[in-house]
Amino acid sequence: MKDGFIKVAAATPDIRVADVDFNVERICRLIDETAKEGAKIVVFPELCLTGYTCGDLFTQDILLEKAKEGLFKVAAHTKGKGMLVFAGVPLAVNDALYNTAAALSDGKILGLTTKTFLPNYGEFYEMRQFREGPDDADYLLLDGEEVPFGPQLLFEADNVDGLVVSAEICEDVWSAVPPSIQAAREGATIIVNCSASDETIGKASYRKSLIEGQSARLICGYIYANAGEGESTTDLVFGGHNLIAENGVTLVSGKRFENGVIYSEIDVKRILSERRKNTTFKPADSRELLRISFHADVEETCLTRGFPSRPFVPEETKERARRCEEILTIQAMGLKKRLAHTHAESAVVGISGGLDSTLALLVTAKAFDALGMDRKQIIAVTMPCFGTTDRTYRNACKMSKKLGATLKEVPIAESVTQHFKDIGHDPGDHSVTYENAQARERTQVIMDIANQKNGMVIGTGDMSELALGWATYNGDHMSMYGVNGSVPKTLVRHLVRFYADTCEDVTLSEVLRDVLDTPVSPELLPPKDGEIAQKTEDLVGPYELHDFFLYYFLRFGYEPAKIYRIARLAFAGEYEDEMIYQWLYTFCRRFFSQQFKRSCLPDGPKVGTVALSPRGDWRMPSDACAKVWLDNLKRAGGKKDGDE
């Protein structure tokens, strides 16, 4: 359970209706299997010890006694396995029969959660045999042992902070007020559901969205184990559709109509972090639910869940296209409002032939179209200097003309050279002064042109650059409205590619594709043999790595060691561990040291859940120390102080 990950399983055993001995044997077999896989929480379907479809056989004492006997056998089978098991069983208490989910651990029955909402419509008629559970939990004597009995029991690990599990049963989650709501408010981070939900047309997709929605609403992990093959097919078919979800996302979904086990790892630390950040998640004012302690074996969890290496970019083509269209619209609508509000007559974009300025120009054109303004009022300014290559210059000019903007060329080499003379800088010294003087001169030029044209300078810098501080303070760092400020570099690429694919202009598309093929560079150092000499990713590291680090650092508050662990999985076969470590160290160091640049960012539209605006999403002191984070990463990489 290192880093908060706990391995869980949803298991659908082969069963025979009313054959308790057979069912117990199959359940125990799966307990052994899941234990070998390292699962610490295992969930079986509703009434699985007997079968859900026993009908009026549930009124037969012989079946109920056999079920109780089977329950003790399954409980005994958990002895020494260090796991928490939930299995559905009918239980007669005095003069009533209840549908329950038994929690079992280390050979004991820890508690019996009762079903709150009994379906009695359509194909379901549970109230014919069962009673709704009591309003409040209490204890009952089960073969001389006091066992908690009732709704919303909380099973709390005594050795794992934040691991609190609660059960509900099938229809409970389909109801208007699922019992899991109160359980989550009182601290349950994982909800399990012992279910027997039959298959009808379209029900699987609804079931999946229901479980995803509940896990999102409660900010929890959700394990849903469904009845499958072996149940009676007199009128219904059960498909064993098992689901494991976390905070709105399905981690794994079982194949329907095949009994078996699905596994994943739920990140309890992430759940707790999300709840702390979400001020609308209101913990209960008082603790009313019965809490039962259990012990989970603590060991490092072998991760099987996936971590997308490009978390900002959807993997599915159609979804990626939809996302790109939506982002371009958000960017353009933000700029549209700012242009209209300031009565700007023009927009000025410093265009270099690189990715970021290309996207800014595309967004500006889209905003002008929305305003009904002539694109000729977009002033695309190219400012060649010491590092400009023919390739980027040509692309900047071509795309500006094809988009209908007014192209203006302002060479800055002479003015920068004069500046070097004024401050006494040797032009042969290609230090940071040499580079930044060009960036600041370019910003001065476009700011002054904007003044001439009653216009607004449109910022081009993206979120990845802001995270690393890869911007010249009061140079490309500054603008009057930054349309790319919350767009990470990996997504910038896809936005430009999407435009190239959909613009229906062959020449413009060809230019955009060449921009995509051009190495990312500020072009502030002289070219070598006419080619770009200064490649950004050689200096600060691959942006796909930095965007991965940024996503998990900001979105989920992962510590560097945890990010390093999952990055090694996500980028296996692409980057060596040492390289991932090196650039993650660079990310942490630069992220802290460069906050002062983010503290005075220009306005710009937020497009995703991760953003760095000092007015909203990320408020951090500019002089915060990175030591705690760097030390955490060093330990993960086996480094000591002074190794870096």
C-alpha positions as CSV (number, residue, x, y, z in Angstrom):
1,M,0.0,0.0,0.0
2,K,3.0,2.3,-0.7
3,D,1.9,5.7,-2.0
4,G,-1.7,5.1,-0.9
5,F,-2.4,2.4,-3.5
6,I,-4.5,-0.6,-2.4
7,K,-5.1,-3.5,-4.6
8,V,-8.8,-4.5,-4.9
9,A,-10.8,-7.0,-6.7
10,A,-14.4,-7.6,-7.9
11,A,-15.1,-11.3,-8.3
12,T,-17.9,-13.3,-9.9
13,P,-17.7,-17.0,-9.1
14,D,-19.4,-19.8,-10.9
15,I,-22.4,-20.8,-8.9
16,R,-25.3,-23.2,-8.8
17,V,-28.7,-21.9,-7.6
18,A,-29.3,-23.1,-4.1
19,D,-26.2,-25.3,-4.0
20,V,-24.4,-23.6,-1.1
21,D,-21.6,-26.2,-0.8
22,F,-20.7,-25.7,-4.4
23,N,-20.9,-21.9,-4.2
24,V,-18.8,-21.8,-1.0
25,E,-16.1,-23.9,-2.7
26,R,-16.0,-21.6,-5.7
27,I,-15.9,-18.5,-3.5
28,C,-13.1,-19.9,-1.4
29,R,-11.2,-20.8,-4.6
30,L,-11.4,-17.1,-5.8
31,I,-10.4,-15.9,-2.3
32,D,-7.2,-17.9,-2.7
33,E,-6.7,-16.6,-6.2
34,T,-7.1,-13.0,-5.2
35,A,-4.9,-13.4,-2.2
36,K,-2.1,-14.6,-4.4
37,E,-2.6,-11.5,-6.5
38,G,-2.2,-9.3,-3.5
39,A,-5.8,-8.0,-3.3
40,K,-6.6,-6.5,0.1
41,I,-10.3,-5.9,-0.6
42,V,-12.4,-8.5,-2.5
43,V,-16.1,-8.1,-3.3
44,F,-18.4,-10.9,-4.4
45,P,-22.0,-10.5,-5.7
46,E,-25.3,-10.2,-3.9
47,L,-26.6,-13.4,-2.3
48,C,-23.8,-15.3,-3.9
49,L,-23.7,-18.0,-1.3
50,T,-27.1,-19.2,-2.4
51,G,-27.6,-17.5,-5.7
52,Y,-29.8,-14.4,-6.1
53,T,-32.5,-16.2,-8.1
54,C,-33.6,-18.7,-5.5
55,G,-37.1,-17.0,-5.4
56,D,-39.4,-18.6,-2.8
57,L,-36.7,-21.1,-1.8
58,F,-35.5,-18.2,0.4
59,T,-38.5,-19.1,2.7
60,Q,-37.1,-22.6,3.2
61,D,-35.3,-23.0,6.6
62,I,-33.0,-25.7,5.1
63,L,-31.5,-23.2,2.6
64,L,-31.1,-20.5,5.2
65,E,-29.4,-22.7,7.7
66,K,-27.1,-24.0,4.9
67,A,-26.3,-20.4,4.0
68,K,-25.3,-19.5,7.5
69,E,-23.2,-22.6,7.7
70,G,-21.5,-21.6,4.4
71,L,-20.9,-18.1,5.7
72,F,-18.9,-19.4,8.6
73,K,-16.9,-21.6,6.2
74,V,-16.1,-18.6,4.0
75,A,-15.2,-16.5,7.0
76,A,-12.8,-19.2,8.3
77,H,-11.2,-19.3,4.8
78,T,-10.0,-15.7,5.2
79,K,-7.9,-16.6,8.2
80,G,-4.3,-15.3,7.9
81,K,-4.9,-13.7,4.4
82,G,-4.8,-10.1,5.5
83,M,-7.7,-9.1,3.3
84,L,-11.3,-7.8,3.7
85,V,-13.9,-9.9,1.9
86,F,-17.5,-8.9,1.2
87,A,-20.0,-11.6,0.1
88,G,-23.8,-11.6,-0.2
89,V,-25.8,-13.9,2.1
90,P,-29.5,-14.2,3.1
91,L,-29.9,-14.0,6.9
92,A,-32.9,-14.8,9.1
93,V,-33.1,-12.7,12.2
94,N,-36.0,-13.5,14.5
95,D,-39.1,-13.2,12.3
96,A,-37.6,-11.5,9.3
97,L,-35.3,-12.3,6.4
98,Y,-32.6,-9.8,5.3
99,N,-30.5,-9.5,2.2
100,T,-27.0,-8.8,3.6
101,A,-23.4,-8.2,2.6
102,A,-21.1,-10.0,5.1
103,A,-17.7,-8.4,5.8
104,L,-15.1,-11.1,6.6
105,S,-11.5,-10.9,7.7
106,D,-8.9,-13.0,9.4
107,G,-11.4,-15.8,10.0
108,K,-14.1,-13.6,11.5
109,I,-17.5,-12.1,10.5
110,L,-16.8,-8.4,11.1
111,G,-20.3,-7.2,10.3
112,L,-23.4,-7.7,8.2
113,T,-24.6,-4.7,6.1
114,T,-28.3,-4.9,5.3
115,K,-29.9,-3.8,2.1
116,T,-31.8,-0.5,2.5
117,F,-33.8,-0.3,-0.7
118,L,-35.6,-3.5,-1.9
119,P,-36.7,-3.3,-5.6
120,N,-40.3,-4.5,-6.1
121,Y,-41.0,-3.4,-9.7
122,G,-40.5,-4.9,-13.2
123,E,-38.6,-8.1,-12.9
124,F,-37.8,-7.6,-9.2
125,Y,-39.9,-8.7,-6.3
126,E,-37.5,-8.8,-3.3
127,M,-40.1,-7.7,-0.9
128,R,-41.9,-11.0,-1.4
129,Q,-39.1,-12.6,0.6
130,F,-37.0,-9.9,2.3
131,R,-37.4,-7.1,4.7
132,E,-35.7,-3.7,4.4
133,G,-32.8,-3.3,6.8
134,P,-33.3,-1.5,10.1
135,D,-32.8,2.3,10.2
136,D,-29.8,2.1,12.5
137,A,-27.1,-0.5,13.0
138,D,-27.0,-2.6,16.2
139,Y,-25.5,-6.0,17.2
140,L,-27.0,-9.4,16.9
141,L,-25.9,-12.7,18.3
142,L,-24.6,-15.1,15.6
143,D,-23.7,-18.4,17.1
144,G,-22.9,-16.8,20.4
145,E,-20.8,-14.0,18.9
146,E,-22.0,-10.3,18.8
147,V,-21.9,-9.1,15.2
148,P,-22.7,-5.6,14.0
149,F,-25.8,-5.7,11.9
150,G,-27.5,-2.9,9.9
151,P,-27.0,-0.3,7.2
152,Q,-23.9,1.8,6.4
153,L,-21.4,0.0,8.6
154,L,-17.9,1.4,8.4
155,F,-14.9,-0.9,8.3
156,E,-11.8,1.1,9.3
157,A,-8.3,-0.2,8.8
158,D,-6.3,0.1,12.1
159,N,-3.0,0.4,10.3
160,V,-3.7,2.3,7.1
161,D,-4.7,6.0,7.4
162,G,-7.8,6.8,5.5
163,L,-8.7,3.3,4.5
164,V,-12.4,3.1,5.5
165,V,-14.8,0.8,3.6
166,S,-18.5,0.7,3.5
167,A,-21.0,-1.6,1.7
168,E,-24.2,-1.1,-0.1
169,I,-26.2,-3.7,-2.0
170,C,-27.3,-3.5,-5.7
171,E,-30.5,-1.3,-5.7
172,D,-29.1,0.9,-3.0
173,V,-26.9,2.8,-5.5
174,W,-29.8,3.1,-8.0
175,S,-32.0,4.8,-5.4
176,A,-32.5,8.6,-5.0
177,V,-30.5,8.6,-1.7
178,P,-27.9,5.9,-1.8
179,P,-26.6,4.8,1.7
180,S,-23.1,5.4,0.5
181,I,-23.6,9.2,0.7
182,Q,-23.8,9.2,4.5
183,A,-21.0,6.6,4.6
184,A,-18.7,8.8,2.5
185,R,-19.5,11.9,4.6
186,E,-18.4,10.0,7.7
187,G,-15.1,9.0,6.1
188,A,-15.6,6.0,3.9
189,T,-13.1,6.3,1.0
190,I,-14.0,3.0,-0.7
191,I,-17.6,1.9,-1.3
192,V,-18.3,-1.7,-2.3
193,N,-21.4,-3.0,-3.9
194,C,-22.6,-6.7,-3.8
195,S,-25.0,-6.7,-6.7
196,A,-27.3,-8.8,-8.9
197,S,-28.1,-6.6,-11.8
198,D,-29.6,-8.4,-14.8
199,E,-28.7,-7.5,-18.4
200,T,-31.1,-5.8,-20.7
201,I,-30.5,-3.6,-23.7
202,G,-28.5,-0.5,-22.8
203,K,-28.3,-1.3,-19.1
204,A,-24.5,-1.9,-19.1
205,S,-23.7,1.6,-20.2
206,Y,-26.1,3.1,-17.8
207,R,-24.7,1.0,-15.0
208,K,-21.2,2.1,-15.8
209,S,-22.2,5.8,-15.9
210,L,-24.0,5.3,-12.6
211,I,-21.0,3.9,-10.8
212,E,-18.7,6.5,-12.3
213,G,-21.1,9.2,-11.3
214,Q,-21.4,8.0,-7.7
215,S,-17.6,7.6,-7.3
216,A,-17.2,11.2,-8.6
217,R,-19.9,12.7,-6.4
218,L,-18.5,11.0,-3.3
219,I,-14.8,11.4,-4.3
220,C,-14.2,7.7,-3.5
221,G,-13.2,4.4,-4.9
222,Y,-16.1,2.1,-5.9
223,I,-16.0,-1.7,-6.3
224,Y,-19.0,-3.2,-8.0
225,A,-19.3,-7.0,-8.1
226,N,-22.2,-8.4,-10.1
227,A,-23.9,-11.8,-10.4
228,G,-23.1,-13.7,-13.5
229,E,-23.4,-17.1,-15.2
230,G,-24.9,-19.8,-12.9
231,E,-27.9,-17.7,-11.8
232,S,-31.2,-19.0,-13.0
233,T,-32.2,-17.9,-16.6
234,T,-35.9,-18.6,-16.1
235,D,-36.6,-15.0,-16.9
236,L,-33.3,-13.1,-16.5
237,V,-29.7,-13.2,-17.7
238,F,-26.9,-12.0,-15.4
239,G,-23.7,-10.9,-17.1
240,G,-21.2,-10.6,-14.3
241,H,-20.5,-6.9,-15.3
242,N,-17.9,-6.0,-12.7
243,L,-16.6,-2.4,-12.3
244,I,-13.9,-0.7,-10.3
245,A,-14.0,3.1,-10.4
246,E,-12.2,6.0,-8.8
247,N,-13.4,9.5,-8.6
248,G,-15.5,9.4,-11.8
249,V,-13.2,7.2,-13.9
250,T,-13.6,3.5,-14.5
251,L,-10.2,1.9,-13.8
252,V,-11.3,-1.5,-15.1
253,S,-14.5,-3.0,-16.4
254,G,-15.1,-6.8,-16.6
255,K,-16.1,-8.5,-19.8
256,R,-19.8,-9.2,-19.7
257,F,-21.1,-12.8,-19.8
258,E,-17.8,-14.2,-18.5
259,N,-17.4,-15.0,-14.9
260,G,-14.1,-14.1,-13.3
261,V,-12.1,-11.5,-11.4
262,I,-11.0,-7.9,-12.2
263,Y,-8.3,-6.1,-10.3
264,S,-7.1,-2.6,-9.9
265,E,-5.5,-0.3,-7.4
266,I,-7.4,2.4,-5.7
267,D,-5.4,5.5,-4.6
268,V,-6.7,6.3,-1.1
269,K,-4.2,9.2,-0.7
270,R,-5.5,10.8,-3.9
271,I,-9.1,10.5,-2.6
272,L,-8.2,12.1,0.7
273,S,-6.3,14.9,-1.2
274,E,-9.2,15.5,-3.5
275,R,-11.7,15.7,-0.6
276,R,-9.5,18.2,1.2
277,K,-9.3,20.5,-1.8
278,N,-13.1,20.2,-2.6
279,T,-14.8,22.6,-0.3
280,T,-18.3,21.4,-1.4
281,F,-17.5,17.9,0.0
282,K,-19.0,18.3,3.4
283,P,-18.0,15.8,6.1
284,A,-20.7,14.9,8.5
285,D,-21.1,17.1,11.5
286,S,-21.2,14.1,13.8
287,R,-20.3,10.4,13.6
288,E,-23.5,8.3,13.7
289,L,-22.4,5.2,11.9
290,L,-21.0,2.1,13.6
291,R,-17.3,1.7,13.0
292,I,-15.6,-1.7,13.0
293,S,-11.8,-2.1,13.0
294,F,-9.9,-4.5,10.8
295,H,-6.3,-5.2,10.0
296,A,-4.9,-5.1,6.5
297,D,-1.5,-6.5,5.6
298,V,0.7,-3.6,4.5
299,E,3.0,-4.3,1.6
300,E,4.1,-2.6,-1.6
301,T,1.3,-2.9,-4.1
302,C,2.3,-4.0,-7.6
303,L,0.5,-1.5,-9.9
304,T,-1.6,-2.8,-12.8
305,R,-3.7,0.3,-13.4
306,G,-2.7,2.5,-16.3
307,F,-1.4,6.0,-16.2
308,P,-1.6,7.7,-19.5
309,S,1.7,9.2,-20.5
310,R,0.0,12.2,-22.1
311,P,-2.7,13.0,-19.5
312,F,-3.7,16.3,-21.1
313,V,-4.4,14.6,-24.5
314,P,-7.3,12.1,-25.0
315,E,-6.1,8.9,-26.5
316,E,-9.3,8.2,-28.6
317,T,-9.3,10.1,-31.9
318,K,-12.9,11.4,-31.8
319,E,-12.7,12.5,-28.2
320,R,-9.4,14.3,-29.0
321,A,-10.9,16.1,-31.9
322,R,-13.9,17.1,-29.8
323,R,-11.6,18.3,-27.0
324,C,-9.5,20.4,-29.5
325,E,-12.6,22.1,-30.9
326,E,-13.8,22.9,-27.4
327,I,-10.5,24.3,-26.3
328,L,-10.1,26.5,-29.4
329,T,-13.6,27.8,-28.8
330,I,-12.9,28.6,-25.1
331,Q,-9.7,30.4,-26.1
332,A,-11.3,32.4,-28.8
333,M,-14.4,33.3,-26.7
334,G,-12.1,34.6,-24.0
335,L,-10.2,36.8,-26.4
336,K,-13.5,37.9,-28.1
337,K,-14.7,39.3,-24.8
338,R,-11.5,41.1,-24.0
339,L,-11.3,42.7,-27.4
340,A,-14.9,43.8,-27.3
341,H,-14.6,45.1,-23.7
342,T,-11.5,47.2,-24.5
343,H,-12.9,48.4,-27.9
344,A,-9.7,47.2,-29.5
345,E,-9.4,47.9,-33.2
346,S,-6.7,45.4,-33.8
347,A,-4.8,42.5,-32.3
348,V,-1.0,42.2,-32.4
349,V,0.7,38.8,-32.4
350,G,4.5,38.3,-32.5
351,I,4.8,35.4,-34.9
352,S,7.9,33.3,-35.0
353,G,6.9,30.2,-37.0
354,G,6.9,28.2,-33.8
355,L,4.1,26.2,-32.2
356,D,2.9,28.7,-29.5
357,S,2.7,31.8,-31.7
358,T,1.0,29.7,-34.4
359,L,-1.7,28.6,-32.0
360,A,-2.1,32.2,-30.7
361,L,-2.6,33.4,-34.3
362,L,-5.2,30.7,-35.1
363,V,-7.1,31.6,-31.9
364,T,-7.0,35.3,-32.8
365,A,-8.4,34.6,-36.2
366,K,-11.2,32.6,-34.7
367,A,-12.0,35.4,-32.2
368,F,-12.1,38.0,-35.0
369,D,-14.5,35.8,-37.0
370,A,-16.7,35.6,-33.9
371,L,-16.7,39.4,-33.6
372,G,-17.3,39.9,-37.3
373,M,-14.0,41.9,-37.5
374,D,-11.8,41.9,-40.6
375,R,-8.8,39.6,-40.2
376,K,-6.7,42.3,-41.8
377,Q,-6.8,44.0,-38.4
378,I,-4.8,41.2,-37.0
379,I,-1.2,42.5,-37.1
380,A,1.2,39.5,-37.4
381,V,4.6,40.8,-36.6
382,T,7.8,38.8,-37.5
383,M,10.9,40.1,-35.9
384,P,14.0,38.3,-37.3
385,C,17.2,38.5,-35.4
386,F,20.4,36.6,-34.7
387,G,18.8,33.1,-34.3
388,T,16.0,33.3,-36.9
389,T,16.1,30.5,-39.5
390,D,14.8,30.6,-43.0
391,R,12.4,27.8,-42.3
392,T,10.6,29.5,-39.4
393,Y,10.6,32.8,-41.1
394,R,9.0,31.4,-44.2
395,N,6.4,29.6,-42.2
396,A,5.5,32.7,-40.2
397,C,5.0,34.7,-43.3
398,K,3.0,32.1,-45.2
399,M,0.6,31.3,-42.4
400,S,0.0,35.0,-41.6
401,K,-0.9,35.7,-45.3
402,K,-3.1,32.6,-45.6
403,L,-5.1,33.5,-42.5
404,G,-5.7,37.0,-43.9
405,A,-3.7,38.8,-41.3
406,T,-1.6,41.9,-42.0
407,L,2.0,40.8,-42.0
408,K,4.5,43.3,-40.7
409,E,8.3,42.7,-40.6
410,V,10.4,44.5,-38.1
411,P,14.1,43.3,-38.1
412,I,15.5,43.9,-34.6
413,A,19.2,43.0,-35.0
414,E,20.3,46.6,-35.3
415,S,18.3,47.8,-32.2
416,V,19.6,44.9,-30.1
417,T,23.1,45.5,-31.2
418,Q,22.7,49.2,-30.2
419,H,21.3,48.0,-26.9
420,F,24.4,45.9,-26.4
421,K,26.6,48.9,-27.0
422,D,24.4,51.0,-24.5
423,I,24.8,48.5,-21.7
424,G,28.4,47.4,-22.5
425,H,27.6,43.8,-23.5
426,D,30.0,41.9,-25.9
427,P,27.8,40.5,-28.8
428,G,30.1,37.5,-28.8
429,D,29.0,36.6,-25.3
430,H,26.0,34.4,-25.9
431,S,24.9,34.3,-22.3
432,V,21.4,34.9,-21.0
433,T,21.8,38.7,-21.6
434,Y,22.3,38.0,-25.3
435,E,19.2,35.9,-25.4
436,N,16.9,37.9,-23.2
437,A,17.7,41.3,-24.9
438,Q,16.1,39.9,-28.1
439,A,13.0,38.6,-26.3
440,R,12.5,42.0,-24.5
441,E,13.1,44.0,-27.7
442,R,10.4,41.9,-29.5
443,T,8.0,42.6,-26.7
444,Q,8.7,46.3,-26.8
445,V,8.1,46.3,-30.6
446,I,4.7,44.6,-30.5
447,M,3.5,46.6,-27.4
448,D,4.3,49.9,-29.3
449,I,2.6,48.7,-32.5
450,A,-0.4,47.8,-30.4
451,N,-0.4,51.4,-29.1
452,Q,-0.2,52.7,-32.7
453,K,-3.1,50.5,-33.9
454,N,-5.3,50.9,-30.8
455,G,-4.8,47.2,-30.4
456,M,-3.9,44.5,-27.9
457,V,-0.9,42.3,-27.7
458,I,-1.9,38.6,-27.7
459,G,0.4,36.4,-25.5
460,T,1.8,33.2,-26.9
461,G,3.4,31.5,-24.0
462,D,2.0,28.1,-22.9
463,M,1.4,26.5,-19.5
464,S,4.4,24.2,-19.7
465,E,6.7,27.1,-20.2
466,L,5.1,28.9,-17.3
467,A,5.6,25.8,-15.0
468,L,9.3,25.7,-15.9
469,G,9.8,29.5,-15.9
470,W,11.0,29.1,-19.5
471,A,10.1,32.7,-20.5
472,T,12.0,35.9,-20.4
473,Y,10.7,38.1,-17.6
474,N,9.0,41.1,-19.2
475,G,9.7,39.6,-22.5
476,D,7.6,36.8,-24.0
477,H,6.4,36.5,-20.4
478,M,4.3,39.6,-20.8
479,S,1.2,40.5,-23.0
480,M,-2.2,42.1,-22.7
481,Y,-4.1,38.8,-22.9
482,G,-2.5,35.3,-22.9
483,V,-4.6,32.9,-24.8
484,N,-2.3,29.9,-24.3
485,G,-1.6,30.4,-20.6
486,S,-3.5,27.3,-19.5
487,V,-2.7,25.1,-22.5
488,P,0.2,22.6,-22.0
489,K,2.8,22.1,-24.7
490,T,1.7,18.5,-25.5
491,L,-1.8,19.8,-26.1
492,V,-0.6,22.8,-28.2
493,R,0.7,20.3,-30.7
494,H,-2.7,18.6,-31.0
495,L,-4.6,21.9,-31.3
496,V,-2.4,23.0,-34.2
497,R,-2.6,19.5,-35.8
498,F,-6.4,19.6,-35.4
499,Y,-6.6,22.9,-37.2
500,A,-4.3,21.6,-40.0
501,D,-6.7,18.6,-40.4
502,T,-9.9,20.7,-40.5
503,C,-9.0,24.0,-42.1
504,E,-9.7,22.8,-45.7
505,D,-6.9,24.9,-47.1
506,V,-4.1,22.8,-48.5
507,T,-1.4,25.4,-48.4
508,L,-2.2,26.5,-44.8
509,S,-2.4,22.8,-43.7
510,E,1.1,22.2,-45.2
511,V,2.6,25.1,-43.4
512,L,1.0,24.1,-40.1
513,R,2.4,20.6,-40.5
514,D,5.8,21.9,-41.1
515,V,5.5,24.0,-38.0
516,L,4.7,20.8,-36.1
517,D,7.8,19.1,-37.5
518,T,10.0,22.1,-36.5
519,P,12.0,21.6,-33.2
520,V,10.8,23.7,-30.3
521,S,13.2,26.6,-30.0
522,P,13.3,30.3,-28.9
523,E,15.8,30.9,-31.7
524,L,17.9,33.3,-29.7
525,L,21.3,31.8,-30.7
526,P,22.8,31.9,-34.2
527,P,21.9,29.0,-36.4
528,K,24.4,26.3,-37.3
529,D,24.6,25.6,-41.0
530,G,21.2,27.3,-41.4
531,E,19.5,25.0,-38.9
532,I,18.1,25.7,-35.4
533,A,21.0,25.5,-32.9
534,Q,19.0,26.0,-29.7
535,K,16.5,23.2,-29.0
536,T,14.4,23.8,-25.9
537,E,13.9,20.2,-25.0
538,D,17.7,19.5,-25.0
539,L,18.0,22.2,-22.4
540,V,15.0,21.8,-20.0
541,G,13.9,18.3,-21.0
542,P,11.1,16.7,-23.0
543,Y,7.8,18.5,-22.6
544,E,5.8,15.2,-22.6
545,L,7.7,14.4,-19.4
546,H,7.2,17.8,-17.9
547,D,3.5,17.8,-18.7
548,F,3.1,14.5,-17.0
549,F,4.9,15.8,-13.9
550,L,2.8,19.0,-14.0
551,Y,-0.5,17.1,-14.2
552,Y,0.1,14.8,-11.3
553,F,1.8,17.4,-9.2
554,L,-1.0,20.0,-9.5
555,R,-4.1,17.9,-10.2
556,F,-3.7,15.3,-7.5
557,G,-0.9,16.7,-5.3
558,Y,1.3,13.7,-5.8
559,E,4.7,13.9,-4.1
560,P,7.7,13.6,-6.4
561,A,8.6,10.1,-5.4
562,K,5.1,8.9,-6.3
563,I,5.2,10.8,-9.6
564,Y,8.6,9.1,-10.3
565,R,7.1,5.7,-9.6
566,I,4.1,6.1,-12.0
567,A,6.2,7.9,-14.6
568,R,8.4,4.9,-14.9
569,L,5.3,2.8,-15.6
570,A,3.8,5.3,-18.0
571,F,7.0,5.9,-20.0
572,A,8.3,2.3,-19.9
573,G,10.2,1.7,-23.2
574,E,10.3,5.4,-24.0
575,Y,12.6,6.9,-21.4
576,E,15.2,5.3,-19.1
577,D,14.5,5.6,-15.3
578,E,17.6,7.8,-14.9
579,M,16.3,10.3,-17.5
580,I,12.9,10.4,-15.9
581,Y,14.6,11.1,-12.5
582,Q,16.8,13.8,-14.0
583,W,14.1,15.8,-15.6
584,L,11.7,15.4,-12.7
585,Y,14.4,16.8,-10.4
586,T,14.7,19.7,-12.9
587,F,10.9,20.2,-12.9
588,C,10.7,20.4,-9.1
589,R,13.7,22.8,-8.9
590,R,12.5,25.1,-11.6
591,F,8.8,25.0,-10.6
592,F,9.7,26.4,-7.2
593,S,12.4,28.9,-8.3
594,Q,10.3,30.4,-11.1
595,Q,7.0,31.1,-9.3
596,F,7.8,34.9,-9.3
597,K,7.1,34.8,-13.1
598,R,3.7,33.2,-12.5
599,S,2.8,35.6,-9.8
600,C,2.3,38.4,-12.3
601,L,0.8,36.7,-15.3
602,P,-1.5,38.5,-17.7
603,D,-5.1,37.5,-17.9
604,G,-6.0,34.5,-20.0
605,P,-8.8,31.8,-20.3
606,K,-8.7,28.7,-18.2
607,V,-9.3,25.7,-20.5
608,G,-8.8,22.6,-18.2
609,T,-8.7,21.4,-14.6
610,V,-5.0,22.2,-14.3
611,A,-4.0,25.9,-14.5
612,L,-1.4,28.2,-13.0
613,S,-3.3,31.5,-12.7
614,P,-2.1,33.4,-9.6
615,R,-5.7,34.7,-9.3
616,G,-7.4,31.4,-9.2
617,D,-5.9,27.9,-9.5
618,W,-2.4,28.2,-8.1
619,R,-1.4,30.6,-5.3
620,M,2.1,30.0,-4.1
621,P,4.6,32.3,-2.5
622,S,7.4,33.2,-4.9
623,D,10.1,32.3,-2.3
624,A,8.8,28.9,-1.3
625,C,11.6,26.4,-0.7
626,A,11.7,23.2,-2.8
627,K,13.9,21.2,-0.3
628,V,11.1,18.9,1.0
629,W,10.1,17.9,-2.5
630,L,13.6,17.4,-3.7
631,D,14.6,15.3,-0.7
632,N,11.5,13.2,-1.2
633,L,12.5,12.5,-4.8
634,K,16.1,11.8,-3.8
635,R,15.0,9.1,-1.5
636,A,12.9,7.5,-4.3
637,G,15.9,7.6,-6.6
638,G,18.4,6.3,-4.0
639,K,20.2,9.6,-3.9
640,K,21.7,11.5,-1.0
641,D,22.2,15.2,-0.3
642,G,24.9,16.5,-2.6
643,D,24.3,13.9,-5.3
644,E,22.6,16.4,-7.6
